[in-house]
Amino acid sequence: MVAPVVLVLAVLVLYPLARGVFLSLTNATEMNSGGTIGVNEIPATYEFVGLRNYIEVLSGADGTFYPRLLWTLQWTVICVTLHYSLGLGLAVLLNRALRGRTLYRMLLILPWAVPPFVAAFGWRLILNNEGGLLNAVLGMVGVPGVDWLGQPLAAKVSVIMVNVWLGVPFMMVALLGGLQTVPRELYEAAEMDGATPWQRFRAVTLPGLRPVSGTVILLGTIWTFNQFPVIALLTGGGPGGATDILVTEAYYQAFQGIRDYAGAATYGAIIASMLIVFAFFYRRWLARTANEVFG
């Protein structure tokens, strides 16, 4: 009964993963990977080089890995923190009896329903230096326009803003579902004991959301770490590579200029390894803190 699922995973996940790891151990590029021109078959001539690609990347020889890694970590931490905090705040508000609550939920979920590439192109129009909506609004209140996509700091702020806009609805929906599973009796008991709203939030809401929070933060971290569309379509990694993260760097190596398949595969393998290690220790930390709290 599980054979179809195993087959799909093998074709769509396991084989590409194994192929990528293999390519990362070679010197495969567009020039030596072979191919077919008309009726002529050109054989592949790339060679096995072992861990040389990993050594070159991790030693900083290419000059791009560590700057990209630092910005990727900053990007991920800032975005996930804002995703969770804003999503939690909205979930708490929408969990109360509120007129028009269904309408508010629908409006707040809309960014999640918009495909990322559509959102990225829409935000390019909003953030455009000349004729952009945001600069037009700033000009109406007497604030000079900003080159949102052409200055390094402004471009970083822009991609974070767009990614937060896209990611908050998921956090809000997930945390709202978690809030609705917290027994009302706990809030009533805490209120009868004289607990303030902040004390009820800290002692009842946050512990009740622990399982959901652990899962959505892990998923949000993985998705944000690999958030390709926002960076690639909004700024193209610019200006001057200021907004490039590891996954966009891997893409550019594989599909721009002389395609470096081995280098891109090396980046991909390193990204996957980092996320696997993070997920392993993060889940262990969650289990340990849960045992300390409930144990």
TIPAVEX-511890 format. One line per 5 residues: their letters; for each residue x, y, z of N, C-alpha, C. Coordinates in Angstrom, 3 decimals, decimal comma, always signed. Example, Ala and Ser with C-alpha at 12.3 -4.5 7.8 and 13.67 -1.06 7.14 Angstrom:
! TIPAVEX-511890
AS> +13,190 -5,690 +7,800 +12,300 -4,500 +7,800 +13,200 -3,300 +7,800; +12,850 -2,250 +7,080 +13,670 -1,060 +7,140 +12,900 +0,030 +7,870
***
This chain:
! TIPAVEX-511890
MVAPV> +0,817 -1,219 +0,000 +0,000 +0,000 +0,000 +0,849 +1,266 +0,000; +2,038 +1,187 +0,550 +2,901 +2,375 +0,574 +3,820 +2,438 -0,638; +3,764 +1,416 -1,483 +4,666 +1,378 -2,642 +4,501 +2,588 -3,559; +3,273 +3,040 -3,887 +3,167 +4,229 -4,749 +3,821 +5,469 -4,152; +3,641 +5,654 -2,849 +4,254 +6,813 -2,197 +5,774 +6,703 -2,232
VLVLA> +6,283 +5,508 -1,942 +7,730 +5,294 -1,971 +8,273 +5,545 -3,372; +7,528 +5,090 -4,397 +7,971 +5,284 -5,773 +8,020 +6,769 -6,131; +6,978 +7,508 -5,753 +6,944 +8,945 -6,038 +8,086 +9,670 -5,330; +8,314 +9,329 -4,057 +9,411 +9,950 -3,313 +10,761 +9,613 -3,937; +10,912 +8,369 -4,399 +12,177 +7,969 -5,006 +12,443 +8,751 -6,282
VLVLY> +11,392 +8,964 -7,092 +11,569 +9,650 -8,368 +11,744 +11,153 -8,175; +10,938 +11,745 -7,301 +10,917 +13,192 -7,173 +11,891 +13,740 -6,127; +12,308 +12,902 -5,161 +13,157 +13,396 -4,076 +14,492 +12,667 -4,021; +14,439 +11,355 -3,868 +15,670 +10,604 -3,615 +16,625 +10,620 -4,800; +16,116 +10,397 -6,014 +17,017 +10,393 -7,176 +17,638 +11,766 -7,421
PLARG> +16,844 +12,863 -7,446 +17,483 +14,182 -7,616 +18,485 +14,497 -6,508; +18,171 +14,075 -5,268 +19,099 +14,337 -4,175 +20,408 +13,581 -4,388; +20,297 +12,295 -4,738 +21,504 +11,498 -4,969 +22,294 +12,039 -6,162; +21,567 +12,440 -7,204 +22,242 +12,991 -8,382 +22,968 +14,288 -8,049; +22,325 +15,118 -7,231 +22,960 +16,366 -6,832 +24,218 +16,136 -6,015
VFLSL> +24,154 +15,202 -5,070 +25,330 +14,895 -4,262 +26,452 +14,359 -5,149; +26,109 +13,511 -6,111 +27,129 +12,987 -7,023 +27,784 +14,107 -7,821; +26,959 +15,023 -8,372 +27,521 +16,122 -9,161 +28,415 +17,016 -8,316; +28,088 +17,153 -7,021 +28,915 +17,997 -6,166 +30,304 +17,412 -5,955; +30,473 +16,148 -6,273 +31,776 +15,485 -6,130 +32,527 +15,420 -7,457
TNATE> +32,041 +16,156 -8,452 +32,684 +16,182 -9,768 +33,033 +17,622 -10,141; +33,546 +17,796 -11,343 +33,812 +19,138 -11,875 +32,896 +19,438 -13,049; +31,646 +18,951 -12,973 +30,701 +19,075 -14,079 +30,322 +20,535 -14,333; +30,427 +20,938 -15,596 +29,968 +22,260 -16,029 +29,218 +22,093 -17,346; +28,740 +23,203 -17,868 +28,063 +23,179 -19,159 +28,996 +22,709 -20,268
MNSGG> +30,284 +22,936 -20,111 +31,242 +22,638 -21,170 +31,621 +21,171 -21,241; +31,520 +20,457 -20,120 +32,011 +19,065 -20,126 +30,927 +18,044 -19,779; +29,656 +18,467 -19,787 +28,587 +17,542 -19,397 +28,009 +16,753 -20,554; +28,514 +17,002 -21,751 +28,027 +16,251 -22,900 +26,668 +16,738 -23,357; +26,129 +16,072 -24,363 +24,819 +16,428 -24,885 +24,654 +15,927 -26,292
TIGVN> +23,603 +16,389 -26,945 +23,285 +15,965 -28,307 +23,127 +17,187 -29,192; +23,852 +17,235 -30,292 +23,728 +18,287 -31,291 +23,336 +17,621 -32,601; +22,096 +17,801 -32,993 +21,604 +17,102 -34,172 +21,649 +15,609 -33,963; +22,389 +14,940 -34,824 +22,526 +13,485 -34,698 +23,821 +13,110 -33,986; +24,594 +14,116 -33,585 +25,882 +13,847 -32,946 +25,738 +13,792 -31,440
EIPAT> +26,250 +12,767 -30,846 +26,225 +12,583 -29,401 +27,594 +12,946 -28,830; +27,620 +13,960 -27,954 +28,878 +14,397 -27,345 +28,970 +13,779 -25,957; +29,980 +12,967 -25,700 +30,072 +12,299 -24,398 +30,480 +13,270 -23,288; +30,062 +12,952 -22,092 +30,449 +13,752 -20,932 +31,906 +13,483 -20,588; +32,637 +14,545 -20,214 +34,054 +14,395 -19,895 +34,396 +14,886 -18,489
YEFVG> +33,384 +15,184 -17,685 +33,693 +15,662 -16,331 +34,253 +14,516 -15,495; +34,996 +14,881 -14,455 +35,716 +13,897 -13,655 +35,315 +13,977 -12,183; +35,558 +12,898 -11,490 +35,313 +12,840 -10,046 +36,460 +13,563 -9,334; +36,110 +14,527 -8,460 +37,139 +15,310 -7,776 +37,025 +15,199 -6,256; +36,152 +14,345 -5,767 +36,013 +14,156 -4,327 +35,440 +15,379 -3,628
LRNYI> +36,050 +15,770 -2,541 +35,543 +16,872 -1,716 +36,137 +18,229 -2,094; +36,764 +18,315 -3,258 +37,437 +19,555 -3,621 +36,470 +20,740 -3,684; +35,273 +20,523 -4,223 +34,305 +21,619 -4,313 +33,892 +22,104 -2,931; +33,683 +21,182 -2,010 +33,297 +21,558 -0,652 +34,421 +22,324 +0,037; +35,650 +21,890 -0,180 +36,793 +22,572 +0,436 +36,911 +23,996 -0,099
EVLSG> +36,736 +24,155 -1,415 +36,833 +25,489 -2,007 +35,737 +26,411 -1,487; +34,512 +25,894 -1,370 +33,407 +26,732 -0,900 +33,582 +27,080 +0,573; +33,812 +26,076 +1,404 +33,871 +26,291 +2,853 +35,128 +27,025 +3,286; +36,159 +26,999 +2,468 +37,371 +27,754 +2,797 +37,235 +29,224 +2,416; +36,149 +29,568 +1,721 +35,947 +30,951 +1,308 +36,720 +31,333 +0,076
ADGTF> +37,214 +30,352 -0,662 +38,040 +30,664 -1,828 +37,253 +31,391 -2,904; +35,935 +31,123 -2,998 +35,158 +31,790 -4,037 +34,745 +33,201 -3,633; +34,918 +33,558 -2,366 +34,628 +34,911 -1,902 +33,163 +35,261 -1,777; +32,278 +34,302 -1,993 +30,844 +34,601 -1,942 +30,106 +33,826 -0,863; +30,625 +32,683 -0,452 +29,843 +31,811 +0,422 +29,535 +32,461 +1,769
YPRLL> +30,547 +32,958 +2,456 +30,322 +33,467 +3,814 +29,524 +34,771 +3,842; +29,740 +35,719 +2,907 +28,818 +36,869 +2,871 +27,377 +36,451 +2,602; +27,180 +35,499 +1,689 +25,826 +34,999 +1,417 +25,259 +34,280 +2,636; +26,085 +33,502 +3,319 +25,622 +32,777 +4,500 +25,208 +33,734 +5,606; +26,011 +34,778 +5,843 +25,678 +35,739 +6,894 +24,343 +36,423 +6,607
WTLQW> +24,160 +36,880 +5,365 +22,903 +37,546 +5,020 +21,730 +36,558 +5,054; +21,966 +35,311 +4,650 +20,902 +34,300 +4,700 +20,438 +34,076 +6,133; +21,383 +34,007 +7,070 +21,016 +33,828 +8,475 +20,274 +35,048 +9,001; +20,759 +36,253 +8,672 +20,073 +37,466 +9,109 +18,661 +37,515 +8,526; +18,548 +37,253 +7,256 +17,262 +37,246 +6,558 +16,297 +36,254 +7,202
TVICV> +16,777 +35,055 +7,498 +15,916 +34,020 +8,057 +15,460 +34,382 +9,464; +16,391 +34,818 +10,303 +16,042 +35,141 +11,693 +15,055 +36,306 +11,744; +15,320 +37,368 +10,986 +14,437 +38,537 +11,007 +13,048 +38,178 +10,490; +12,994 +37,483 +9,363 +11,703 +37,149 +8,762 +10,890 +36,216 +9,651; +11,514 +35,157 +10,165 +10,770 +34,198 +10,983 +10,311 +34,848 +12,284
TLHYS> +11,153 +35,707 +12,863 +10,751 +36,415 +14,086 +9,531 +37,296 +13,830; +9,557 +38,044 +12,728 +8,419 +38,893 +12,398 +7,201 +38,063 +12,003; +7,422 +36,981 +11,256 +6,305 +36,092 +10,910 +5,587 +35,616 +12,167; +6,364 +35,128 +13,120 +5,760 +34,520 +14,308 +5,113 +35,577 +15,203; +5,822 +36,668 +15,457 +5,294 +37,671 +16,377 +4,049 +38,352 +15,812
LGLGL> +4,088 +38,744 +14,541 +2,911 +39,373 +13,935 +1,774 +38,369 +13,774; +2,109 +37,148 +13,375 +1,077 +36,123 +13,228 +0,421 +35,792 +14,552; +1,214 +35,742 +15,624 +0,647 +35,469 +16,944 -0,250 +36,611 +17,396; +0,198 +37,848 +17,176 -0,618 +38,992 +17,569 -1,959 +39,016 +16,840; -1,933 +38,766 +15,536 -3,183 +38,739 +14,772 -4,062 +37,569 +15,182
AVLLN> -3,446 +36,420 +15,470 -4,226 +35,254 +15,891 -4,932 +35,520 +17,213; -4,243 +36,163 +18,152 -4,858 +36,484 +19,444 -6,026 +37,442 +19,252; -5,861 +38,432 +18,372 -6,946 +39,382 +18,117 -8,150 +38,696 +17,479; -7,897 +37,836 +16,496 -8,995 +37,187 +15,778 -9,621 +36,052 +16,570; -8,984 +35,639 +17,652 -9,551 +34,582 +18,483 -10,618 +35,121 +19,435
RALRG> -10,749 +36,442 +19,484 -11,742 +37,057 +20,358 -13,046 +37,286 +19,599; -14,112 +37,503 +20,352 -15,390 +37,863 +19,740 -15,256 +39,255 +19,141; -15,366 +39,347 +17,836 -15,087 +40,596 +17,142 -16,038 +40,725 +15,960; -16,651 +41,870 +15,810 -17,550 +42,084 +14,681 -16,758 +42,065 +13,369; -17,284 +41,323 +12,389 -16,603 +41,218 +11,110 -15,374 +40,333 +11,149
RTLYR> -15,291 +39,441 +12,151 -14,088 +38,621 +12,314 -13,830 +37,751 +11,078; -14,886 +37,197 +10,483 -14,717 +36,355 +9,291 -14,138 +37,156 +8,135; -14,604 +38,391 +7,956 -14,088 +39,240 +6,885 -12,619 +39,555 +7,113; -12,261 +39,872 +8,357 -10,859 +40,164 +8,658 -9,976 +38,959 +8,365; -10,453 +37,779 +8,719 -9,673 +36,571 +8,459 -9,444 +36,388 +6,963
MLLIL> -10,489 +36,586 +6,178 -10,348 +36,424 +4,731 -9,356 +37,435 +4,156; -9,437 +38,683 +4,597 -8,539 +39,708 +4,072 -7,089 +39,428 +4,464; -6,881 +38,953 +5,685 -5,518 +38,693 +6,151 -4,914 +37,448 +5,519; -5,762 +36,539 +5,044 -5,266 +35,318 +4,412 -4,923 +35,554 +2,944; -5,443 +36,629 +2,346 -5,240 +36,881 +0,921 -3,773 +36,849 +0,477
PWAVP> -2,836 +37,484 +1,207 -1,439 +37,417 +0,745 -0,916 +35,999 +0,611; -1,394 +35,093 +1,466 -0,961 +33,688 +1,401 -1,501 +33,024 +0,145; -2,654 +33,482 -0,345 -3,267 +32,879 -1,525 -2,634 +33,369 -2,822; -1,904 +34,472 -2,758 -1,273 +35,028 -3,962 +0,014 +34,267 -4,252; +0,202 +33,750 -5,468 +1,465 +33,077 -5,805 +2,651 +34,012 -5,588
PFVAA> +3,760 +33,510 -5,056 +4,901 +34,383 -4,759 +5,409 +35,181 -5,952; +5,393 +34,572 -7,151 +5,924 +35,324 -8,297 +4,998 +36,473 -8,674; +3,692 +36,298 -8,503 +2,755 +37,389 -8,763 +2,962 +38,501 -7,729; +3,110 +38,105 -6,464 +3,339 +39,089 -5,408 +4,634 +39,863 -5,649; +5,680 +39,156 -6,082 +6,964 +39,817 -6,311 +6,855 +40,867 -7,415
FGWRL> +6,180 +40,536 -8,513 +6,037 +41,510 -9,600 +5,152 +42,673 -9,169; +4,113 +42,378 -8,375 +3,271 +43,458 -7,876 +4,038 +44,411 -6,977; +4,861 +43,859 -6,103 +5,648 +44,701 -5,209 +6,740 +45,457 -5,954; +7,221 +44,912 -7,074 +8,188 +45,674 -7,881 +7,566 +46,979 -8,377; +6,297 +46,908 -8,756 +5,607 +48,121 -9,195 +5,423 +49,096 -8,036
ILNNE> +5,127 +48,561 -6,851 +4,919 +49,425 -5,682 +6,228 +50,094 -5,260; +7,324 +49,337 -5,327 +8,609 +49,821 -4,824 +9,476 +50,455 -5,905; +8,968 +50,583 -7,093 +9,749 +51,153 -8,187 +10,218 +52,567 -7,832; +11,451 +52,886 -8,216 +12,025 +54,178 -7,862 +11,274 +55,329 -8,518; +10,890 +55,145 -9,758 +10,198 +56,198 -10,504 +8,770 +55,730 -10,809
GGLLN> +7,806 +56,438 -10,236 +6,417 +56,098 -10,483 +5,866 +55,023 -9,578; +6,658 +54,558 -8,626 +6,184 +53,549 -7,698 +5,173 +54,117 -6,715; +4,230 +53,285 -6,301 +3,166 +53,745 -5,420 +3,704 +54,212 -4,070; +4,664 +53,478 -3,507 +5,173 +53,826 -2,186 +5,866 +55,191 -2,195; +6,697 +55,422 -3,187 +7,371 +56,728 -3,280 +6,368 +57,848 -3,560
AVLGM> +5,302 +57,526 -4,309 +4,272 +58,535 -4,558 +3,583 +58,925 -3,259; +3,297 +57,933 -2,401 +2,672 +58,218 -1,110 +3,617 +59,017 -0,230; +4,905 +58,650 -0,232 +5,882 +59,398 +0,565 +5,989 +60,843 +0,085; +5,933 +61,032 -1,241 +6,001 +62,382 -1,771 +4,812 +63,227 -1,364; +3,635 +62,615 -1,210 +2,431 +63,349 -0,814 +2,543 +63,904 +0,604
VGVPG> +3,334 +63,241 +1,437 +3,491 +63,708 +2,820 +4,812 +64,450 +3,008; +5,490 +64,763 +1,908 +6,700 +65,561 +1,981 +7,968 +64,802 +2,281; +7,942 +63,484 +2,150 +9,134 +62,669 +2,400 +9,778 +62,335 +1,062; +11,080 +62,551 +0,902 +11,726 +62,232 -0,372 +11,669 +60,736 -0,661; +11,575 +60,407 -1,942 +11,503 +59,016 -2,351 +12,791 +58,263 -2,064
VDWLG> +12,663 +56,958 -1,985 +13,794 +56,075 -1,704 +13,965 +55,116 -2,872; +15,198 +54,864 -3,244 +15,483 +53,873 -4,280 +15,442 +52,493 -3,626; +14,223 +51,966 -3,448 +14,010 +50,770 -2,650 +14,753 +49,546 -3,176; +14,877 +49,440 -4,466 +15,487 +48,247 -5,053 +16,890 +48,514 -5,577; +17,377 +49,745 -5,431 +18,681 +50,083 -5,985 +19,750 +50,371 -4,954
QPLAA> +19,401 +50,451 -3,669 +20,367 +50,669 -2,606 +20,433 +49,418 -1,732; +21,621 +48,987 -1,319 +21,739 +47,724 -0,585 +20,845 +47,626 +0,648; +20,903 +48,622 +1,541 +20,104 +48,543 +2,761 +18,617 +48,599 +2,457; +18,218 +49,505 +1,562 +16,804 +49,623 +1,206 +16,305 +48,349 +0,528; +17,155 +47,727 -0,285 +16,757 +46,488 -0,954 +16,554 +45,363 +0,057
KVSVI> +17,412 +45,302 +1,073 +17,242 +44,285 +2,112 +15,955 +44,511 +2,893; +15,691 +45,769 +3,212 +14,431 +46,089 +3,905 +13,240 +45,703 +3,034; +13,347 +45,940 +1,740 +12,240 +45,656 +0,817 +11,941 +44,165 +0,744; +12,980 +43,333 +0,581 +12,721 +41,896 +0,455 +12,195 +41,322 +1,765; +12,675 +41,842 +2,902 +12,148 +41,389 +4,190 +10,681 +41,783 +4,321
MVNVW> +10,354 +43,002 +3,936 +8,976 +43,478 +4,029 +8,044 +42,617 +3,182; +8,446 +42,308 +1,962 +7,592 +41,510 +1,080 +7,465 +40,090 +1,609; +8,547 +39,520 +2,080 +8,480 +38,148 +2,586 +7,637 +38,059 +3,851; +7,706 +39,076 +4,700 +6,859 +39,104 +5,896 +5,391 +39,199 +5,487; +5,107 +40,050 +4,506 +3,732 +40,184 +3,999 +3,202 +38,842 +3,493
LGVPF> +4,065 +38,056 +2,853 +3,647 +36,761 +2,331 +3,529 +35,702 +3,418; +4,377 +35,772 +4,445 +4,474 +34,678 +5,405 +3,607 +34,792 +6,635; +3,201 +36,010 +7,009 +2,406 +36,189 +8,225 +1,083 +35,428 +8,187; +0,349 +35,404 +7,055 -0,933 +34,693 +7,065 -0,825 +33,221 +7,458; +0,212 +32,530 +6,993 +0,371 +31,121 +7,381 +0,528 +30,981 +8,884
MMVAL> +1,394 +31,807 +9,465 +1,583 +31,765 +10,912 +0,282 +32,090 +11,636; -0,429 +33,090 +11,147 -1,665 +33,492 +11,794 -2,679 +32,354 +11,794; -2,864 +31,705 +10,649 -3,847 +30,628 +10,550 -3,460 +29,450 +11,438; -2,180 +29,073 +11,395 -1,733 +27,935 +12,202 -1,872 +28,231 +13,694; -1,461 +29,418 +14,116 -1,528 +29,760 +15,536 -2,971 +29,990 +15,987
LGGLQ> -3,812 +30,484 +15,096 -5,226 +30,637 +15,434 -5,864 +29,279 +15,671; -5,510 +28,300 +14,847 -5,995 +26,947 +15,091 -5,492 +26,403 +16,413; -4,229 +26,704 +16,748 -3,696 +26,255 +18,039 -4,390 +26,923 +19,209; -4,694 +28,209 +19,083 -5,384 +28,925 +20,165 -6,756 +28,332 +20,445; -7,424 +27,880 +19,415 -8,769 +27,353 +19,593 -8,782 +25,976 +20,231
TVPRE> -7,602 +25,357 +20,379 -7,518 +24,072 +21,075 -7,166 +24,229 +22,555; -6,789 +25,445 +22,971 -6,464 +25,677 +24,382 -7,770 +25,722 +25,178; -7,956 +24,882 +26,188 -9,217 +24,844 +26,929 -9,550 +26,185 +27,579; -10,790 +26,636 +27,434 -11,235 +27,882 +28,040 -11,190 +27,814 +29,559; -11,311 +26,598 +30,093 -11,304 +26,455 +31,547 -10,003 +26,941 +32,160
LYEAA> -8,905 +26,804 +31,404 -7,616 +27,260 +31,932 -7,596 +28,782 +32,075; -8,160 +29,481 +31,107 -8,225 +30,934 +31,201 -9,143 +31,358 +32,348; -10,269 +30,670 +32,490 -11,199 +31,018 +33,554 -10,580 +30,783 +34,929; -9,854 +29,662 +35,077 -9,198 +29,376 +36,355 -8,121 +30,409 +36,661; -7,343 +30,783 +35,637 -6,297 +31,783 +35,846 -6,903 +33,143 +36,197
EMDGA> -8,017 +33,483 +35,553 -8,665 +34,752 +35,851 -9,219 +34,774 +37,268; -9,770 +33,646 +37,699 -10,290 +33,563 +39,062 -9,171 +33,661 +40,095; -7,978 +33,208 +39,734 -6,831 +33,306 +40,636 -6,207 +34,697 +40,628; -6,769 +35,598 +39,837 -6,283 +36,979 +39,827 -5,173 +37,249 +38,836; -4,965 +36,365 +37,861 -3,898 +36,565 +36,881 -4,256 +37,716 +35,949
TPWQR> -3,281 +38,540 +35,633 -3,471 +39,636 +34,683 -3,490 +39,078 +33,258; -3,971 +39,870 +32,268 -3,951 +39,381 +30,877 -2,563 +38,928 +30,425; -1,514 +39,674 +30,783 -0,162 +39,262 +30,395 +0,214 +37,952 +31,064; -0,134 +37,765 +32,329 +0,175 +36,517 +33,026 -0,594 +35,349 +32,413; -1,854 +35,582 +32,013 -2,612 +34,518 +31,355 -1,991 +34,162 +30,004
FRAVT> -1,524 +35,187 +29,303 -0,881 +34,936 +28,013 +0,404 +34,125 +28,194; +1,205 +34,511 +29,184 +2,495 +33,847 +29,390 +2,347 +32,452 +29,987; +1,360 +32,257 +30,879 +1,248 +30,988 +31,596 +0,268 +30,007 +30,960; -0,648 +30,516 +30,125 -1,656 +29,627 +29,523 -1,514 +29,578 +28,003; -1,491 +30,747 +27,365 -1,489 +30,777 +25,901 -0,202 +30,208 +25,310
LPGLR> +0,946 +30,728 +25,745 +2,209 +30,271 +25,155 +2,470 +28,783 +25,393; +2,281 +28,245 +26,625 +2,447 +26,796 +26,783 +1,451 +25,993 +25,952; +0,208 +26,495 +25,823 -0,773 +25,784 +25,018 -0,421 +25,766 +23,537; +0,318 +26,779 +23,092 +0,722 +26,859 +21,687 +2,058 +26,184 +21,402; +2,682 +25,621 +22,422 +4,037 +25,077 +22,241 +4,132 +24,064 +21,094
PVSGT> +3,242 +23,053 +20,999 +3,384 +22,097 +19,882 +3,243 +22,755 +18,514; +2,236 +23,638 +18,383 +2,033 +24,308 +17,099 +3,194 +25,248 +16,797; +3,632 +25,993 +17,802 +4,721 +26,948 +17,595 +5,994 +26,245 +17,137; +6,301 +25,117 +17,761 +7,506 +24,392 +17,372 +7,477 +23,981 +15,913; +6,321 +23,518 +15,451 +6,205 +23,065 +14,065 +6,267 +24,222 +13,081
VILLG> +5,515 +25,300 +13,344 +5,464 +26,401 +12,368 +6,782 +27,161 +12,315; +7,490 +27,248 +13,433 +8,796 +27,919 +13,400 +9,792 +27,093 +12,592; +9,749 +25,771 +12,754 +10,641 +24,904 +11,975 +10,322 +25,023 +10,485; +9,051 +24,924 +10,124 +8,670 +25,043 +8,720 +8,999 +26,431 +8,179; +8,705 +27,470 +8,969 +8,997 +28,821 +8,526 +10,479 +29,043 +8,290
TIWTF> +11,310 +28,464 +9,143 +12,759 +28,596 +8,977 +13,221 +27,932 +7,689; +12,730 +26,723 +7,437 +13,131 +26,008 +6,219 +12,654 +26,755 +4,985; +11,406 +27,192 +4,993 +10,866 +27,899 +3,823 +11,581 +29,223 +3,594; +11,850 +29,968 +4,657 +12,497 +31,265 +4,496 +13,945 +31,107 +4,065; +14,640 +30,145 +4,623 +16,030 +29,881 +4,252 +16,135 +29,603 +2,753
NQFPV> +15,094 +28,964 +2,197 +15,090 +28,606 +0,775 +14,140 +29,465 -0,046; +13,811 +30,667 +0,439 +12,823 +31,512 -0,241 +13,443 +32,110 -1,495; +13,291 +31,420 -2,591 +13,895 +31,847 -3,847 +13,099 +32,930 -4,576; +11,763 +32,796 -4,743 +11,041 +33,732 -5,622 +11,155 +35,192 -5,209; +11,041 +35,482 -3,918 +11,044 +36,880 -3,480 +12,365 +37,550 -3,838
IALLT> +13,479 +36,895 -3,534 +14,792 +37,480 -3,813 +15,027 +37,573 -5,313; +14,807 +36,472 -6,020 +15,146 +36,428 -7,441 +14,277 +37,353 -8,275; +12,997 +37,453 -7,964 +12,086 +38,224 -8,798 +11,976 +39,689 -8,373; +12,241 +39,972 -7,107 +12,117 +41,353 -6,642 +13,385 +42,154 -6,894; +14,537 +41,603 -6,545 +15,794 +42,346 -6,702 +16,794 +41,645 -7,608
GGGPG> +16,539 +40,375 -7,946 +17,528 +39,635 -8,732 +18,830 +39,437 -7,988; +18,771 +39,501 -6,652 +19,982 +39,371 -5,851 +20,737 +40,672 -5,680; +20,315 +41,707 -6,383 +21,023 +42,979 -6,334 +20,561 +43,856 -5,185; +21,109 +45,058 -5,147 +22,166 +45,567 -6,046 +23,541 +45,020 -5,666; +24,272 +44,605 -6,656 +25,625 +44,106 -6,429 +25,689 +42,874 -5,573
GATDI> +24,653 +42,043 -5,631 +24,628 +40,821 -4,831 +24,288 +41,027 -3,376; +23,822 +42,236 -3,000 +23,571 +42,534 -1,589 +22,458 +41,685 -1,002; +21,478 +41,291 -1,812 +20,350 +40,518 -1,284 +20,400 +39,047 -1,676; +21,496 +38,612 -2,261 +21,632 +37,196 -2,624 +21,698 +36,328 -1,376; +20,900 +35,274 -1,333 +21,014 +34,267 -0,283 +21,617 +33,019 -0,909
LVTEA> +21,856 +32,006 -0,107 +22,560 +30,822 -0,603 +21,825 +30,148 -1,750; +20,506 +30,060 -1,652 +19,766 +29,331 -2,684 +19,762 +30,090 -4,004; +19,733 +31,430 -3,976 +19,813 +32,173 -5,230 +21,213 +32,091 -5,826; +22,229 +32,050 -4,972 +23,594 +31,880 -5,463 +23,741 +30,536 -6,170; +23,135 +29,489 -5,597 +23,170 +28,177 -6,243 +22,476 +28,228 -7,604
YYQAF> +21,354 +28,931 -7,661 +20,622 +29,042 -8,937 +21,461 +29,765 -9,985; +22,088 +30,868 -9,601 +22,866 +31,636 -10,572 +24,053 +30,818 -11,078; +24,667 +30,029 -10,198 +25,782 +29,201 -10,656 +25,321 +28,150 -11,655; +24,091 +27,654 -11,472 +23,604 +26,589 -12,341 +23,039 +27,092 -13,658; +22,548 +28,345 -13,698 +21,792 +28,778 -14,872 +22,250 +30,096 -15,473
QGIRD> +23,343 +30,673 -15,004 +23,833 +31,914 -15,591 +25,280 +31,743 -16,026; +25,635 +32,398 -17,146 +26,997 +32,304 -17,650 +27,318 +30,876 -18,060; +28,549 +30,489 -17,853 +28,930 +29,087 -18,073 +28,415 +28,292 -16,878; +27,443 +27,481 -17,096 +26,733 +26,824 -16,013 +27,647 +25,873 -15,238; +27,782 +26,151 -13,966 +28,634 +25,353 -13,089 +27,736 +24,404 -12,286
YAGAA> +27,459 +23,246 -12,859 +26,557 +22,305 -12,210 +27,141 +21,765 -10,910; +28,421 +21,521 -10,892 +29,064 +20,994 -9,685 +29,020 +22,020 -8,559; +29,306 +23,283 -8,884 +29,255 +24,318 -7,854 +27,863 +24,514 -7,298; +26,856 +24,507 -8,198 +25,479 +24,657 -7,739 +25,064 +23,469 -6,877; +25,449 +22,269 -7,282 +25,112 +21,085 -6,497 +25,801 +21,112 -5,134
TYGAI> +27,014 +21,657 -5,088 +27,721 +21,776 -3,813 +26,970 +22,719 -2,881; +26,537 +23,850 -3,406 +25,732 +24,777 -2,597 +24,458 +24,098 -2,120; +23,804 +23,365 -3,007 +22,575 +22,681 -2,630 +22,792 +21,662 -1,530; +23,861 +20,893 -1,632 +24,150 +19,894 -0,608 +24,473 +20,546 +0,736; +25,202 +21,649 +0,700 +25,527 +22,364 +1,944 +24,257 +22,936 +2,576
IASML> +23,379 +23,514 +1,750 +22,117 +24,065 +2,267 +21,289 +22,959 +2,918; +21,154 +21,831 +2,228 +20,378 +20,720 +2,780 +20,987 +20,218 +4,079; +22,306 +20,117 +4,132 +22,975 +19,638 +5,345 +22,736 +20,591 +6,511; +22,825 +21,884 +6,250 +22,607 +22,866 +7,317 +21,187 +22,781 +7,865; +20,214 +22,629 +6,984 +18,821 +22,559 +7,432 +18,539 +21,263 +8,177
IVFAF> +19,143 +20,173 +7,747 +18,961 +18,896 +8,456 +19,543 +18,978 +9,862; +20,740 +19,560 +9,977 +21,367 +19,704 +11,300 +20,529 +20,617 +12,180; +20,060 +21,732 +11,621 +19,216 +22,640 +12,395 +17,949 +21,950 +12,865; +17,274 +21,231 +11,963 +16,027 +20,554 +12,334 +16,272 +19,515 +13,422; +17,384 +18,796 +13,338 +17,690 +17,754 +14,332 +17,865 +18,373 +15,721
FYRRW> +18,700 +19,395 +15,822 +18,956 +19,991 +17,138 +17,756 +20,795 +17,632; +17,032 +21,394 +16,707 +15,845 +22,148 +17,110 +14,798 +21,220 +17,698; +14,558 +20,073 +17,084 +13,578 +19,135 +17,615 +14,037 +18,568 +18,957; +15,321 +18,328 +19,092 +15,832 +17,850 +20,383 +15,649 +18,902 +21,467; +15,888 +20,173 +21,110 +15,704 +21,244 +22,083 +14,240 +21,368 +22,487
LARTA> +13,339 +21,254 +21,513 +11,914 +21,307 +21,825 +11,506 +20,180 +22,762; +12,002 +18,971 +22,473 +11,656 +17,831 +23,326 +12,201 +18,018 +24,735; +13,421 +18,558 +24,855 +14,011 +18,758 +26,173 +13,257 +19,818 +26,962; +12,906 +20,935 +26,308 +12,170 +21,977 +27,029 +10,763 +21,519 +27,390; +10,154 +20,696 +26,531 +8,822 +20,176 +26,858 +8,886 +19,261 +28,072
NEVFG> +9,938 +18,457 +28,161 +10,088 +17,582 +29,331 +10,310 +18,389 +30,588; +11,072 +19,497 +30,476 +11,317 +20,332 +31,652 +10,037 +21,025 +32,125; +9,172 +21,409 +31,161 +7,965 +22,133 +31,520 +6,877 +21,191 +32,014; +6,691 +20,080 +31,286 +5,574 +19,195 +31,587 +5,981 +17,922 +32,311; +7,303 +17,751 +32,381 +7,763 +16,489 +32,799 +7,871 +16,041 +34,120
***
